[in-house]
Structures are given as C-alpha cells and as structure tokens.
Amino acid sequence: SLDGNSRYARLDPYAGAQLALAEAYRNVAVTGADPVAVTNCLNFGSPEDPAVMWQFAEAVRGLADGCLELGIPVTGGNVSFYNQTGAAAIHPTPIVGVLGVHQDVTQRVPMGFSHAGDVLFLLGETRNELSGSEWAWVEHQHLGGTPPQVDLAAERRLGDAIGQAAEHGLIRTAHDLSDGGLAQALAESSLRKGFGAAIELPAEWSTGSQPFVFLFSESTGRALVAVPPGHEMAFTALCEERQVPATRLGTVSGEGTALEVAGQFTLPLDELREAWSATLPKLFGSTLAANVVQED
C-alpha cells in the first residue's frame, strides 16, 4: 500500500511522515497480511531553503523512528527535491509504501460488504481530531492545528488482531479508517459490492456535535470490520485479549439498499454512487467530459 497526506506533513513533518507510515501499515494489515518492509518517495521543495531542509530532516527522522517502533526495515526509496514554482514550494509530501505478505492468500480479507446480517464493529479509539482532515479542507479550505495523534503500538495491536481474526475466520471484511473517517469507510465498503449498512452511534457520541466528530474524525489505529453472525463473542474476546477496543455499530443491509446512521441520515446507495461517479466529470467540466466520451 502507498500512502501519504501532505496536509498532515505541512502541519508537522515529523508526525506527517509517521502518519503516512501508519496508514500504509494499516492498509496492509486490514487485508490480513503481515507488514514486512517499507519503501518511500520523499517529495519536497528546494533543500537550499532552510525551512524546506528542516521539513525534510524532520520527515526522515519521523520515518526512521516509526520503522524502528514497528520493527520493519526500509528496503529502498528515493528523494525528489526542487518541487516548487518560483519561491513557492509544494507541501512536504512523504509517500510511504508498505509491503505485506499473506501466509495463505485464500484468507485475504476484502473491503466491501458482501453478506446481509454481518455485524459491524469499529476497532480502535476515536478522538476529536479534525485538524488537517479531509472535511476541514474540502468544506472549508482550512489547514491548521495539530494532526491526529500517532500511536504505532496501537497500529501493531490492531494489525495483530485483524490478522488473527482473519486466520480463524472471524471477520468477513475490513477497511482502514483514514481520509474522511468512519463516514468515508462506510461509504466505500457499501459501494464496493452494493450492500448497505445500518448503524447506531454509541451513546457517548450521539448528542450535540459528537455525531459529526464520530463520523468524520481521522483518529489513527482504527478499522471497520464485518463479522459473520454467531462469531461476535469470539471476535470481541480476541480484540480484548490484544487490547483493541471493539465497538458494535450495527449490521450490513441487503443488496442495493441504503447507508443509514440512525437519527442522522439515510442515503440510498444509488444516490451515493451517483455522487461518487460524478466526481471526475465535475472536475473536468461537463463539456470536456462529453468530448472525452465522444472521442472514445
């Protein structure tokens, strides 16, 4: 998996590099694979600028410290400097790749909901962490504050729990939480194979602005998993043993239904898919999109 978020690195290059590493590690782990190696592409402005050189040094330090804590080596990578226009440098952009190995590829865990009645759990802890988030940028073009807390020990525990659950057939699907938080993970998991979901927010997240935070926070060390009915107790016991919080959210709905968050909204999957598939035509403009279709 290749991951990186220049907004986080702009706010804190040390944390930004570790957040990229954590996300790549998590993306591999949620498939049930063992993360074994790291590569990278570090993209920055001119190293002749002391501020840029500081960003670069901090990102390298963060990546090195993170790999030591996760216990996986850097096997290669490259650096790209002078990415700027005039005196305006790009945001520091460390891209991190993590390689994973499946001992048995038949136990690979997919991301898309596929069976109505599967029980949905949120793994990990959610905090009020919206600085540098997809929501803050897309809705308000705001970039400020402190990026989400990095907890690489929690990432290792999460990866171990999902790997063991996959090995014992306790989970059907898994999706990491990163850009867009839980709301994005629910949408992507629903659209993958066309199965909706119906969830209820935990009581402590159900009042005031808390539902919004719970749905869009980008706290790290989290994943959304679907557990086959009848395996809930075994799965939660496994998570408890590995000190991974597991919060029951709801269930997978039937094919072609909706994404429902009780007391908040219900989005038919057709409407959700239409919004998703219209992204590129909207960016390029309807005329250009039409021309592309005609040329094809």
Secondary structure as UniProt FT lines:
FT   STRAND          2..3
FT   HELIX           6..11
FT   HELIX           13..29
FT   TURN            30..32
FT   STRAND          34..43
FT   TURN            47..48
FT   HELIX           50..70
FT   STRAND          78..80
FT   STRAND          84..85
FT   TURN            86..87
FT   STRAND          88..89
FT   STRAND          93..101
FT   HELIX           105..107
FT   TURN            116..117
FT   STRAND          119..123
FT   TURN            131..132
FT   HELIX           134..140
FT   HELIX           152..167
FT   TURN            168..169
FT   STRAND          173..176
FT   TURN            179..180
FT   HELIX           181..193
FT   STRAND          195..199
FT   HELIX           203..205
FT   TURN            208..209
FT   HELIX           210..216
FT   STRAND          223..227
FT   TURN            229..230
FT   HELIX           232..241
FT   TURN            242..243
FT   STRAND          246..255
FT   STRAND          258..261
FT   TURN            262..264
FT   STRAND          265..268
FT   HELIX           269..277
FT   HELIX           279..284
FT   HELIX           286..295
//
